[in-house]
Amino acid sequence: MSYNSGMDNNKFRQKSPTKRFLSILGLCMFLFYFIIGLLIIFWKDFPIDIDKTYKNMFGILLIVYSFMRFARLWQNNFR
């Protein structure tokens, strides 16, 4: 038996329930920040009176942050 066959089995091993839950929670948080960012950018009658430039910058910041979270999630769970 070669050394690589043991590593191949570990790659396809099922995650523990805790890790699976944290992966799903991380994916939900990515979607939450992404959707909130889009809502802030495209919501015409935004309840807080804020300049459109700052509103767009905040929405873009949330979208960038959501992709940073997704990259970290991908790196930790799907590599």
C-alpha positions in Angstrom: 0.0 0.0 0.0 1.4 3.4 -1.0 1.5 6.5 1.1 -0.8 8.4 -1.2 -3.7 6.0 -0.8 -4.1 7.0 2.9 -4.2 10.7 2.0 -6.8 10.0 -0.7 -9.1 8.4 1.9 -8.7 11.4 4.3 -9.7 13.8 1.5 -13.1 12.1 1.0 -13.7 11.5 4.7 -17.0 13.0 6.0 -16.9 16.1 8.2 -17.9 16.1 11.8 -21.3 17.6 12.6 -19.6 20.6 14.2 -17.5 21.4 11.2 -20.4 20.9 8.9 -22.5 23.3 10.9 -19.8 25.9 10.9 -19.4 25.5 7.2 -23.1 26.1 6.6 -23.1 29.0 9.1 -20.1 30.6 7.2 -21.9 30.2 3.9 -25.1 31.8 5.4 -23.0 34.7 6.7 -21.4 35.2 3.3 -24.9 35.4 1.7 -26.1 37.7 4.5 -23.4 40.3 4.0 -23.6 40.0 0.2 -27.4 40.5 0.1 -27.2 43.4 2.7 -24.6 45.1 0.5 -26.8 44.8 -2.6 -29.8 46.0 -0.7 -28.0 49.1 0.6 -26.8 49.9 -2.9 -30.0 49.4 -4.8 -32.7 50.4 -2.2 -34.2 53.7 -3.5 -36.0 54.8 -0.3 -33.3 53.8 2.2 -34.6 54.6 5.7 -31.4 56.3 6.9 -30.8 59.7 5.3 -27.3 59.3 3.9 -25.5 60.6 0.8 -25.7 58.3 -2.2 -21.9 58.1 -2.5 -21.4 56.9 1.1 -24.3 54.5 0.8 -22.7 52.9 -2.3 -19.3 52.8 -0.7 -20.7 51.1 2.4 -22.6 48.6 0.2 -19.4 47.8 -1.8 -17.5 47.4 1.4 -20.0 44.8 2.6 -19.8 42.9 -0.7 -16.0 42.9 -0.6 -16.1 41.7 3.0 -18.5 38.9 2.1 -16.1 37.7 -0.6 -13.2 37.8 1.9 -15.3 35.6 4.2 -16.1 33.3 1.4 -12.4 33.0 0.4 -11.5 32.1 4.0 -14.4 29.6 4.1 -13.2 28.0 0.9 -9.6 27.9 2.0 -10.5 26.2 5.4 -13.1 23.8 4.3 -12.8 22.8 0.6 -9.1 22.5 0.0 
